[in-house]
């Protein structure tokens, strides 16, 4: 029930935010019997935070196809027979989180994420969220059979927009009050803890009192001043992949009452993104401005040089850190180059109309078309790369094949193919920032901690603004899973506390 014209004065639980983590928190709190209000800063047609802009991949533990059939009961026997889904164990999830974050990730938070991933995604299914295999982005067909790779198999039906629509329907069915265009501007608190939220809606500010508040309002990636302050010089030049409303409001209001900052404040999830994309995400394009097939080609900067190992690992273990590498290149851009041996492997995002692309029948012609690039140096770089490829090793896109280069200052570790088969294709990319890694410190119940590392009564957090999970890098699909796990956790804690308070019991912490 979205009664925006009817002023409300109180709720048991207020959830700040309108994306995946926020809805998980709201529905989990509602399960306790609490009355729940969701405050979404965006208008309804832009609601959903970064969730609406994601492709919907979600990383979870599964032991085999039977686990997946619980999530996707419409999988046919024929689809299963033609697919190697593999497994993704808790140990693999732990290993991926440790390895990509250089073992900086908070072990308590990671344990919660990993151990609760399977039960949480099943809970999502029970709430009406539908899932499907990521056929087009995480599996290649080899010898007539699809094989999934990189531990990432499941995505929300309809991608991010489908996930937001599914959660909105579930919340309305549960009787949760959703307020659009309602910007939380501050927390109401005293020595006893958080007691509500100040909200600006329809041009005026009101106060809504509550027993518990869950902040799930995203990171500060859409705030260029904060990006420059915390990520460093040049980050104001990055494109924002998602919502223009994620400006750090939730983090700021918690810090203002003494919450502890936590995590990698100078780090973020940033990818290779269409060079001429708009400043913020475009809902009509969604996630299609990304350009993630670089492991099968090479990347050249303005100086005509390669600058990164394109084949260091599977795409979903490198893409979230390579955006920042591109931002550090001259002019903040690069060109991804492919030949016809691999163009059939390029993801669908390379085929959209809104793409900066050049083609040529010779490498000499191609490098002259690469806007902003030293063409002479680029040709020398490509020729040296071609000579360094270990062509005697078989190419296999489904595994780290060891087909690399030798003798280069930056070698390519896997999936190295000579650029010899015309027509050649090149795509211009820049940095697209997804979300920031720094945020608030929470305990194992989702309760926000203060600067003395004591719980702030009545304040909980979930989603992108939970610090301590990601450092330097990010395993693909973990953001939605983390938002779901910690959203459900925070909502349960907030709702339980509110019911206990209303019953005259203790605060439920």
ZAMARGU-4260 file (C-alpha; in steps of 0.2 Angstrom, whole numbers, plus 5000, padded with zeros to 4 digits):
<rodrens>
0) 5000/5000/5000 | 5008/5016/4994 | 4999/5029/5003 | 5011/5044/4999 | 4997/5057/5002
5) 4993/5050/5019 | 5005/5056/5032 | 5012/5043/5044 | 5019/5047/5061 | 5026/5030/5067
10) 5031/5012/5062 | 5038/4998/5071 | 5052/4996/5058 | 5058/5009/5045 | 5069/5003/5031
15) 5078/5016/5022 | 5081/5011/5004 | 5072/5002/4990 | 5083/4989/4982 | 5086/4971/4985
20) 5094/4973/5003 | 5080/4985/5008 | 5066/4973/5003 | 5074/4958/5011 | 5075/4968/5027
25) 5057/4974/5026 | 5050/4957/5022 | 5061/4948/5036 | 5055/4961/5048 | 5037/4959/5043
30) 5039/4940/5046 | 5041/4944/5065 | 5024/4953/5065 | 5031/4971/5065 | 5023/4985/5055
35) 5035/4990/5042 | 5038/5006/5031 | 5050/5007/5017 | 5057/5025/5012 | 5063/5025/4994
40) 5071/5041/4989 | 5068/5039/4971 | 5052/5041/4962 | 5043/5025/4958 | 5048/5025/4940
45) 5067/5025/4945 | 5065/5015/4961 | 5076/5000/4966 | 5093/5008/4969 | 5107/4999/4960
50) 5097/4983/4960 | 5087/4989/4945 | 5103/4991/4935 | 5111/4974/4939 | 5109/4960/4927
55) 5103/4949/4942 | 5118/4937/4945 | 5118/4930/4962 | 5132/4919/4969 | 5126/4905/4981
60) 5132/4889/4988 | 5125/4873/4979 | 5130/4855/4980 | 5123/4850/4962 | 5109/4851/4951
65) 5096/4845/4964 | 5100/4861/4974 | 5097/4871/4958 | 5081/4863/4954 | 5074/4869/4971
70) 5077/4887/4965 | 5073/4883/4947 | 5059/4870/4946 | 5055/4873/4928 | 5072/4867/4923
75) 5069/4853/4910 | 5077/4836/4910 | 5084/4840/4892 | 5092/4856/4899 | 5100/4847/4913
80) 5106/4833/4902 | 5115/4846/4890 | 5123/4856/4905 | 5137/4854/4917 | 5132/4865/4931
85) 5146/4859/4942 | 5145/4863/4961 | 5149/4878/4972 | 5154/4873/4989 | 5156/4883/5005
90) 5175/4880/5004 | 5175/4887/4986 | 5165/4903/4992 | 5177/4906/5006 | 5192/4903/4995
95) 5185/4916/4982 | 5181/4929/4995 | 5198/4927/5003 | 5208/4927/4987 | 5200/4941/4978
100) 5200/4953/4993 | 5219/4948/4997 | 5212/4940/5013 | 5207/4957/5021 | 5188/4953/5021
105) 5180/4952/5039 | 5180/4933/5043 | 5164/4935/5054 | 5154/4943/5040 | 5161/4931/5027
110) 5155/4916/5037 | 5138/4924/5038 | 5137/4927/5020 | 5144/4910/5014 | 5134/4899/5027
115) 5118/4908/5025 | 5118/4910/5006 | 5109/4894/5001 | 5095/4896/5014 | 5093/4914/5010
120) 5091/4911/4991 | 5078/4898/4995 | 5069/4910/5006 | 5069/4922/4992 | 5061/4909/4981
125) 5048/4906/4994 | 5044/4925/4994 | 5040/4923/4975 | 5057/4928/4967 | 5061/4918/4952
130) 5078/4912/4946 | 5085/4905/4930 | 5103/4899/4924 | 5115/4912/4917 | 5116/4903/4901
135) 5122/4918/4890 | 5135/4925/4902 | 5142/4911/4912 | 5142/4896/4901 | 5150/4891/4885
140) 5145/4877/4874 | 5159/4864/4871 | 5156/4848/4861 | 5137/4851/4862 | 5136/4853/4881
145) 5135/4869/4891 | 5148/4871/4905 | 5147/4884/4919 | 5162/4892/4926 | 5168/4904/4939
150) 5156/4898/4953 | 5141/4908/4946 | 5126/4899/4939 | 5110/4908/4945 | 5102/4925/4940
155) 5085/4933/4945 | 5072/4931/4932 | 5071/4947/4922 | 5087/4953/4929 | 5088/4968/4940
160) 5071/4975/4935 | 5063/4958/4937 | 5070/4957/4955 | 5064/4974/4960 | 5046/4970/4953
165) 5046/4954/4962 | 5051/4961/4978 | 5039/4976/4976 | 5024/4963/4973 | 5030/4953/4988
170) 5031/4968/5000 | 5014/4975/4994 | 5006/4957/4997 | 5014/4957/5015 | 5006/4974/5019
175) 5022/4984/5019 | 5020/5003/5017 | 5031/5009/5002 | 5034/5028/5001 | 5042/5034/4985
180) 5051/5051/4984 | 5054/5050/5002 | 5072/5055/5006 | 5078/5051/5023 | 5088/5066/5029
185) 5093/5061/5047 | 5091/5049/5061 | 5081/5054/5077 | 5092/5047/5092 | 5096/5050/5110
190) 5106/5041/5123 | 5094/5026/5122 | 5097/5024/5103 | 5088/5027/5087 | 5070/5032/5088
195) 5065/5037/5070 | 5069/5046/5054 | 5068/5063/5048 | 5060/5062/5030 | 5058/5075/5016
200) 5044/5071/5005 | 5033/5082/4993 | 5043/5097/4998 | 5041/5096/5017 | 5051/5087/5031
205) 5042/5077/5044 | 5047/5065/5057 | 5043/5046/5058 | 5046/5038/5074 | 5050/5019/5075
210) 5057/5006/5087 | 5070/5001/5074 | 5078/5007/5058 | 5087/4998/5045 | 5098/5008/5033
215) 5100/5000/5016 | 5102/5015/5005 | 5118/5010/4995 | 5135/5017/4994 | 5142/5034/4989
220) 5146/5030/4971 | 5134/5043/4964 | 5142/5057/4974 | 5157/5064/4965 | 5163/5075/4979
225) 5164/5059/4991 | 5172/5049/4977 | 5186/5061/4975 | 5188/5063/4994 | 5189/5044/4998
230) 5193/5035/4982 | 5206/5049/4976 | 5209/5062/4962 | 5201/5057/4946 | 5187/5047/4952
235) 5175/5062/4949 | 5178/5057/4930 | 5171/5040/4932 | 5154/5035/4925 | 5141/5029/4937
240) 5134/5012/4932 | 5118/5013/4942 | 5106/5024/4952 | 5109/5043/4953 | 5102/5042/4971
245) 5116/5033/4979 | 5125/5048/4986 | 5130/5041/5003 | 5115/5048/5013 | 5113/5032/5023
250) 5131/5032/5028 | 5132/5050/5033 | 5116/5050/5044 | 5124/5035/5054 | 5141/5043/5055
255) 5132/5059/5061 | 5126/5049/5077 | 5143/5041/5080 | 5143/5025/5070 | 5159/5017/5066
260) 5166/5018/5048 | 5173/5002/5042 | 5180/4993/5027 | 5190/4998/5011 | 5185/5017/5010
265) 5197/5020/4996 | 5191/5005/4986 | 5176/5001/4975 | 5168/4990/4962 | 5172/4997/4945
270) 5171/4990/4928 | 5175/4993/4910 | 5160/5003/4904 | 5155/5010/4887 | 5166/5026/4884
275) 5152/5037/4879 | 5139/5031/4891 | 5129/5044/4901 | 5134/5051/4918 | 5122/5039/4927
280) 5114/5022/4923 | 5101/5022/4909 | 5086/5011/4914 | 5083/5008/4895 | 5100/5001/4893
285) 5102/4993/4910 | 5118/4984/4912 | 5122/4983/4893 | 5135/4997/4894 | 5147/4985/4902
290) 5160/4976/4891 | 5166/4960/4900 | 5173/4949/4886 | 5191/4956/4887 | 5199/4940/4893
295) 5197/4934/4874 | 5206/4949/4867 | 5218/4963/4872 | 5216/4980/4879 | 5226/4995/4872
300) 5228/5012/4881 | 5230/5030/4873 | 5249/5027/4872 | 5246/5011/4862 | 5251/5000/4876
305) 5244/4985/4884 | 5242/4988/4903 | 5234/4973/4911 | 5234/4954/4911 | 5217/4952/4902
310) 5218/4933/4906 | 5223/4934/4924 | 5207/4924/4929 | 5189/4922/4924 | 5180/4938/4920
315) 5170/4938/4936 | 5185/4938/4947 | 5194/4953/4938 | 5180/4964/4930 | 5177/4973/4947
320) 5195/4979/4948 | 5199/4983/4930 | 5188/4998/4929 | 5199/5007/4941 | 5214/5002/4931
325) 5206/5009/4915 | 5203/5025/4925 | 5221/5027/4928 | 5226/5026/4910 | 5229/5042/4900
330) 5213/5050/4895 | 5203/5037/4907 | 5199/5025/4892 | 5205/5010/4883 | 5201/5000/4868
335) 5196/4981/4868 | 5202/4972/4852 | 5196/4955/4845 | 5197/4945/4829 | 5185/4933/4821
340) 5192/4918/4831 | 5183/4924/4846 | 5169/4937/4841 | 5156/4923/4843 | 5161/4922/4862
345) 5157/4941/4865 | 5143/4944/4877 | 5127/4952/4871 | 5132/4969/4877 | 5144/4971/4862
350) 5129/4970/4850 | 5119/4984/4857 | 5116/5000/4846 | 5124/5012/4859 | 5142/5006/4857
355) 5158/5014/4852 | 5165/5002/4840 | 5177/5002/4825 | 5181/4988/4813 | 5194/4985/4799
360) 5201/4972/4788 | 5219/4975/4793 | 5228/4979/4809 | 5236/4994/4801 | 5218/5001/4797
365) 5211/4996/4814 | 5224/5006/4824 | 5222/5022/4814 | 5203/5021/4819 | 5206/5020/4837
370) 5202/5037/4843 | 5215/5045/4854 | 5227/5031/4853 | 5246/5032/4847 | 5243/5021/4831
375) 5261/5017/4827 | 5264/5011/4845 | 5248/5001/4845 | 5253/4992/4830 | 5270/4988/4837
380) 5261/4982/4853 | 5249/4970/4844 | 5263/4963/4833 | 5273/4959/4848 | 5258/4951/4857
385) 5255/4940/4842 | 5272/4934/4841 | 5272/4930/4860 | 5256/4919/4860 | 5259/4901/4864
390) 5249/4894/4850 | 5253/4876/4854 | 5242/4876/4870 | 5224/4873/4866 | 5211/4887/4868
395) 5197/4883/4880 | 5185/4897/4886 | 5178/4886/4900 | 5193/4884/4911 | 5210/4893/4914
400) 5218/4885/4899 | 5236/4891/4902 | 5237/4897/4884 | 5247/4913/4887 | 5261/4924/4881
405) 5280/4923/4884 | 5293/4937/4884 | 5281/4952/4886 | 5283/4965/4900 | 5264/4961/4904
410) 5260/4943/4899 | 5243/4937/4896 | 5240/4921/4907 | 5225/4912/4899 | 5215/4913/4883
415) 5228/4921/4872 | 5224/4921/4854 | 5233/4929/4840 | 5225/4944/4832 | 5226/4938/4814
420) 5208/4934/4808 | 5199/4949/4800 | 5188/4959/4801 | 5195/4965/4818 | 5184/4974/4830
425) 5188/4986/4844 | 5177/4994/4857 | 5180/5009/4867 | 5178/5008/4886 | 5180/5019/4902
430) 5178/5016/4920 | 5160/5013/4927 | 5159/5013/4945 | 5146/5001/4953 | 5147/5003/4972
435) 5159/5009/4985 | 5167/4996/4997 | 5168/5008/5013 | 5153/5009/5024 | 5147/5005/5042
440) 5152/4992/5054 | 5139/4979/5059 | 5140/4965/5071 | 5133/4947/5068 | 5115/4953/5070
445) 5116/4967/5058 | 5117/4980/5072 | 5127/4995/5068 | 5141/4998/5080 | 5147/5015/5086
450) 5165/5021/5087 | 5168/5012/5103 | 5162/4996/5094 | 5146/4995/5105 | 5129/4992/5096
455) 5119/5007/5093 | 5102/5002/5100 | 5088/5002/5086 | 5100/5004/5071 | 5104/4991/5058
460) 5111/4990/5041 | 5112/4980/5025 | 5118/4980/5007 | 5131/4990/4999 | 5134/5001/5014
465) 5140/4987/5025 | 5159/4989/5026 | 5171/4975/5028 | 5166/4962/5015 | 5175/4968/5000
470) 5193/4975/4998 | 5202/4978/4981 | 5191/4967/4971 | 5175/4957/4971 | 5168/4940/4966
475) 5154/4942/4953 | 5136/4940/4959 | 5141/4942/4978 | 5133/4959/4980 | 5115/4953/4978
480) 5119/4938/4989 | 5126/4949/5002 | 5112/4961/5001 | 5100/4947/5003 | 5109/4938/5018
485) 5112/4954/5028 | 5095/4962/5023 | 5086/4947/5030 | 5097/4947/5045 | 5095/4965/5049
490) 5076/4964/5046 | 5075/4949/5058 | 5085/4958/5071 | 5075/4975/5069 | 5058/4966/5069
495) 5062/4955/5084 | 5068/4971/5094 | 5052/4980/5089 | 5041/4967/5095 | 5050/4964/5111
500) 5049/4983/5114 | 5031/4984/5110 | 5028/4970/5122 | 5037/4979/5136 | 5052/4967/5135
505) 5070/4972/5133 | 5077/4979/5117 | 5080/4962/5109 | 5098/4965/5105
</rodrens>
